[in-house]
Amino acid sequence: MRTSLGLALLVACGGSGGPPAAKPHHVRQRGSCPPERDDGSYDLDAAKAHARRGEIDHRFADTTSTWQAPIQVCGLYGELTWLTRMTCADGSRPWGDDIDKAHGARKDSAMDIAPSCKKPIELYIAPCPEHPYDIYLDIYQCGPGEELWREVDFKPAKSSP
């Protein structure tokens, strides 16, 4: 299973080197839930993608996020890109451009059992000089040209001697 999943992700992401080309998605409607792609993400049109919670933020303090009202991005790539571009009140960036350090700040993932339209929400802690920020992120909000499973270039883990 792990090999086939890895191969599926590699094929879906277009291998290495740059973002994958946007592909058409099969979109379905489940009851009163938003339109959902075959990869499990919600299929947003351009206007809804530009209106996502946190889309135009620059500082962690710009939009308060909660389990019920998280920041909305597309996939792990969108999540880590958002986290590394945000600044603290003094303009500092807790992780700089290091997505590995940002990813290490992930503390939890959970979802509401009902209603069934809910997807898992991620919790990150942003260590800022003024105070730590609890950042809740919904990675299932994908707009045109965005892929839920876009490849993320993590640094290889260092092996212990």
VENBELQUI-V425993 format. One record per helix or strand. SS is the DSSP state (helix for helix, strand for strand). FROM is the first residue (numbers start at 1). TO is the last residue. If there is no record, write none. Layout:
SS;FROM;TO
SS;FROM;TO
This chain:
helix;2;13
strand;27;28
strand;36;37
strand;42;43
helix;46;50
strand;59;59
strand;71;72
strand;74;74
helix;75;85
strand;87;87
helix;99;103
strand;106;110
strand;121;127
strand;132;138
strand;140;142
